[in-house]
Amino acid sequence: MHIVHHPGYVASGAPGTGSSFDKYHLVMEALREAKLPFTLHAPEPMPRRWIEAVHDPVYVEEVLTLNVPRAKERRIGFPITERVALRALLSPGGTWRAARLALVDGYAANAAGGSHHALAETGAGYCVFNDLVIAANRLIAEGDVARVLILDLDVHQGDGSAALTSHRDDIFTLSIHAERNFPHRKAHSTLDVPLPDGTGDHAYLTVLSQTLPEVLDAFAPDLILYQAGVDPHVDDRLGRLALTDQGLIDRDRLVASLARDRAIPLASTLGGGYGADLMAVARRHARSIMTLAASFDDLPPWRCEPPDGTDMPPAPPA
């Protein structure tokens, strides 16, 4: 397994927000608990010019100088501190690095990211900068890939990703989410599949198995950026669906097998997962990463050198 992680991912949320970034530390503990080997890669902060290629430079300046207006902080869900601003730079860097690793080895995971609610001029829903769109835009602009599918299986619609890419035909956004959940005002993804409350394993997997193969075959992406939120779980505090542990495993197995069968590299991000038992949430995230990696555990047929021809040795742990 190739895991991208940085200690700077951990930045506690404000008391009372219901958001604790400590889960990003616990995910690594859960991975180590499983006693499966993995290679750790440290991301670099995403250069500002690539963030400003997606987000309003005024908003970027507000975040980096810790001068985000209170109204925007309320929309994000917590104040922007120095640690939060650092994480907002590292997370897109991590998703980009995971994507670059996936282009070589088939699959890699960013042990953070999935900030799919962040919009051009503001963050929202515990998301500051949209790492998925930032990474996709940079990969395309630098010629690593031509077409990217942002596959969003978080329980909440990826409204920020949809809005930021609405003018593009080289980034496809597919969001399968709970219809009555946040955000209340939905954006228009390339394809939205809203589900009723209480959708369980069988119905969910049926929809996914009918929808994703058609998108992959019609759009033919060079890379999948997978927002692998675990909040569709029946016990999730902010979810409205009813997937079991096995349902989440089957979801990720299906995604991985469809990608591998078509020789499409896949990079995953954590996305949502909420509950009082943070270790239980962390184990769901870790199990998702391990399930995806298991489908890419031998040398994939599309293994190649990075597009620039340089070696990509693992970065040392930060």
C-alpha positions in Angstrom: 0.0 0.0 0.0 1.1 3.5 -0.8 -0.2 6.0 1.8 0.3 9.7 1.7 0.3 11.3 5.2 1.8 14.2 7.0 1.7 15.1 10.8 0.3 18.5 9.6 -2.9 16.8 8.7 -3.8 16.7 12.3 -5.4 20.0 13.5 -8.1 19.9 16.1 -11.5 21.4 15.2 -13.0 24.1 17.4 -15.0 22.8 20.5 -18.6 22.2 19.7 -18.2 22.0 15.9 -18.5 18.2 15.8 -15.3 18.2 13.7 -12.1 16.6 15.1 -9.2 16.4 12.8 -7.6 14.0 15.2 -9.2 11.2 13.2 -6.4 11.6 10.7 -3.9 10.5 13.3 -6.2 7.6 14.3 -6.5 6.4 10.7 -2.7 5.9 10.7 -3.0 4.1 14.0 -5.7 1.9 12.5 -3.5 1.0 9.5 -0.6 0.1 11.8 -3.0 -1.9 14.0 -3.8 -4.0 10.9 -0.1 -5.0 10.7 -0.1 -4.9 6.9 2.9 -3.4 5.2 2.7 0.0 3.6 5.0 2.7 2.3 4.6 6.2 3.7 4.9 9.2 1.5 5.0 12.8 2.7 3.3 15.4 0.6 4.6 18.9 0.0 2.2 21.9 0.4 0.4 22.6 -2.8 2.0 25.7 -4.5 -0.2 28.7 -4.2 -0.5 29.2 -7.9 -2.3 25.9 -8.3 -4.8 26.7 -5.5 -5.5 30.1 -7.1 -6.1 28.3 -10.4 -9.2 26.9 -8.8 -10.1 29.3 -5.9 -10.5 33.0 -5.8 -7.1 34.6 -4.9 -8.8 36.9 -2.4 -10.1 33.8 -0.5 -6.8 32.1 -0.7 -5.1 35.2 0.8 -7.7 35.2 3.6 -6.9 31.6 4.5 -3.1 32.0 4.3 -3.1 35.2 6.3 -5.6 33.8 8.9 -8.0 36.6 8.0 -11.1 34.6 6.9 -14.3 36.6 7.6 -16.4 35.2 10.4 -19.3 34.5 8.0 -17.0 32.2 5.9 -15.6 30.5 9.1 -19.2 29.8 10.1 -19.8 28.3 6.7 -16.7 26.2 6.9 -17.6 25.1 10.5 -14.4 26.1 12.4 -12.0 29.0 12.7 -9.0 29.1 10.4 -5.9 28.8 12.6 -2.3 28.4 11.6 -2.5 24.6 11.8 -5.7 24.5 9.8 -4.2 26.7 7.1 -1.2 24.4 6.9 -3.4 21.4 6.5 -5.4 23.3 3.8 -2.1 23.4 1.8 -0.9 19.9 2.6 -4.2 18.1 1.8 -4.3 19.1 -2.0 -0.5 18.3 -2.1 -1.3 14.9 -0.7 -4.1 14.2 -3.2 -1.9 15.3 -6.1 1.0 13.1 -4.8 -1.4 10.1 -4.3 -2.6 10.5 -7.9 1.0 10.6 -9.2 1.8 7.4 -7.3 -1.4 5.8 -8.7 -0.3 6.6 -12.2 2.8 4.4 -11.6 1.4 1.6 -9.3 -2.3 1.6 -9.9 -3.5 2.7 -6.5 -2.5 5.1 -3.7 -4.3 6.8 -0.9 -4.2 10.2 0.6 -4.9 9.8 4.3 -6.8 13.1 4.3 -8.6 15.1 1.6 -11.9 14.7 -0.1 -12.9 18.4 0.7 -15.7 18.4 -1.9 -17.8 21.2 -0.4 -15.2 24.0 -0.9 -16.3 26.6 -3.5 -14.3 29.2 -5.4 -14.7 32.0 -3.0 -15.3 30.2 0.3 -15.0 26.9 2.1 -18.0 25.0 3.5 -19.0 21.9 5.4 -15.6 21.4 7.1 -13.8 21.9 3.8 -11.3 24.8 3.1 -9.7 24.2 -0.3 -11.1 21.6 -2.8 -8.1 19.2 -3.1 -9.9 17.0 -5.6 -10.4 19.7 -8.2 -7.0 21.3 -7.4 -5.2 18.0 -8.0 -7.3 17.2 -11.1 -6.6 20.6 -12.7 -2.9 20.4 -12.0 -2.6 16.9 -13.4 -4.3 17.9 -16.6 -2.5 21.2 -16.9 0.9 19.5 -16.5 0.1 16.8 -19.1 0.0 13.8 -16.7 -3.5 12.9 -17.8 -6.1 14.3 -20.2 -9.4 13.2 -18.4 -10.2 12.8 -14.8 -13.2 11.2 -13.1 -14.0 12.6 -9.6 -16.0 9.7 -8.2 -17.8 11.0 -5.0 -19.4 8.3 -2.9 -19.6 10.4 0.3 -23.1 10.5 1.8 -23.2 14.3 1.0 -23.3 15.6 -2.6 -20.0 17.0 -3.9 -21.4 20.4 -4.6 -18.1 22.2 -4.5 -16.5 19.8 -7.0 -19.5 20.1 -9.2 -19.6 23.9 -9.2 -15.8 24.3 -9.8 -15.8 22.0 -12.8 -19.2 22.9 -14.4 -17.5 24.6 -17.3 -15.1 21.7 -18.1 -15.4 18.6 -20.3 -12.2 17.0 -19.2 -13.3 16.5 -15.6 -16.4 14.4 -14.9 -18.1 14.6 -11.5 -20.2 11.6 -10.4 -21.9 12.0 -7.1 -24.0 9.2 -5.5 -25.4 10.6 -2.2 -28.3 10.9 0.2 -30.9 13.1 -1.5 -32.1 14.8 1.8 -28.7 15.4 3.3 -26.4 18.4 3.3 -26.1 20.5 1.3 -29.7 21.6 1.2 -29.1 23.5 -2.1 -27.5 21.0 -4.5 -25.2 21.9 -7.3 -25.3 20.1 -10.7 -22.6 17.4 -11.1 -22.0 15.9 -14.5 -24.1 13.1 -13.1 -26.0 13.1 -9.8 -27.6 10.0 -8.3 -29.6 11.0 -5.2 -30.7 8.2 -2.9 -33.6 8.0 -0.4 -33.0 7.8 3.3 -32.3 4.4 4.6 -30.8 3.0 1.4 -29.0 -0.2 2.4 -26.3 -2.4 1.0 -28.3 -4.2 -1.8 -30.0 -1.2 -3.3 -26.8 0.9 -3.0 -24.6 -1.6 -4.7 -27.2 -2.2 -7.4 -27.2 1.6 -8.3 -23.4 1.7 -8.2 -23.0 -1.4 -10.4 -25.5 0.1 -12.9 -24.0 3.6 -13.0 -20.3 3.5 -12.7 -19.5 1.1 -15.6 -21.4 3.2 -18.0 -19.6 6.4 -16.9 -16.2 4.7 -17.1 -16.9 3.3 -20.6 -18.4 6.5 -22.0 -16.0 9.1 -20.4 -12.9 6.8 -20.5 -10.9 8.7 -17.8 -7.2 8.4 -17.5 -7.5 8.6 -13.7 -10.1 8.2 -11.0 -10.0 10.5 -7.9 -12.2 8.7 -5.5 -13.8 10.5 -2.6 -14.2 7.4 -0.4 -16.3 8.9 2.4 -17.4 6.3 5.0 -20.4 8.4 6.1 -22.9 6.2 4.2 -22.4 3.8 7.1 -25.6 3.1 9.1 -24.0 4.3 12.4 -22.5 7.5 11.0 -23.7 10.6 12.9 -24.2 12.7 9.8 -25.3 10.1 7.4 -28.8 9.1 6.2 -28.0 5.9 4.4 -27.7 2.5 6.0 -24.7 0.7 4.6 -23.1 -1.9 6.9 -19.4 -2.6 7.3 -19.7 -5.3 4.6 -21.6 -2.9 2.4 -18.8 -0.4 2.5 -16.3 -3.2 1.8 -18.3 -4.4 -1.2 -18.6 -0.8 -2.4 -14.9 -0.3 -2.5 -14.2 -3.7 -4.0 -16.6 -2.9 -6.8 -15.0 0.5 -7.5 -11.5 -1.0 -7.5 -12.4 -4.0 -9.7 -14.1 -1.8 -12.3 -11.1 0.5 -12.4 -8.6 -2.3 -12.5 -10.5 -4.2 -15.2 -10.2 -1.1 -17.4 -6.6 -0.4 -16.4 -7.6 3.0 -14.9 -5.3 4.2 -12.0 -7.2 5.2 -8.8 -6.3 7.5 -6.0 -8.5 7.7 -3.0 -9.2 10.4 -0.3 -10.8 10.0 3.0 -13.8 12.2 2.8 -16.5 12.1 5.5 -16.9 9.9 8.5 -18.4 11.1 11.8 -19.2 9.7 15.2 -18.5 9.9 18.9 -16.3 6.8 18.6 -13.5 8.3 16.5 -11.5 5.0 16.5 -14.4 3.2 15.0 -14.6 5.9 12.2 -10.9 5.7 11.7 -11.1 1.9 11.3 -13.7 2.3 8.6 -11.4 4.7 6.7 -8.4 2.3 7.2 -10.5 -0.7 6.0 -11.5 1.3 2.9 -7.9 1.9 2.0 -6.9 -1.7 2.6 -9.9 -3.0 0.6 -9.0 -0.7 -2.4 -5.3 -1.6 -2.1 -6.1 -5.4 -2.1 -7.3 -5.1 -5.7 -4.0 -3.6 -6.8 -1.7 -5.8 -4.8 0.4 -7.2 -7.7 2.2 -5.4 -10.5 -0.5 -3.8 -12.5 -0.4 -4.1 -16.3 -0.3 -0.3 -16.8 2.8 0.2 -14.7 5.0 2.9 -16.3 7.5 5.6 -15.5 6.1 8.9 -14.4 5.2 11.2 -17.3 8.3 13.3 -16.8 10.6 10.2 -16.8 11.9 10.8 -13.3 12.0 8.3 -10.5 9.5 8.7 -7.7 11.1 7.2 -4.6 9.0 7.4 -1.4 9.4 10.6 0.4 10.7 10.2 3.9 8.2 10.5 6.7 7.8 14.1 7.9 
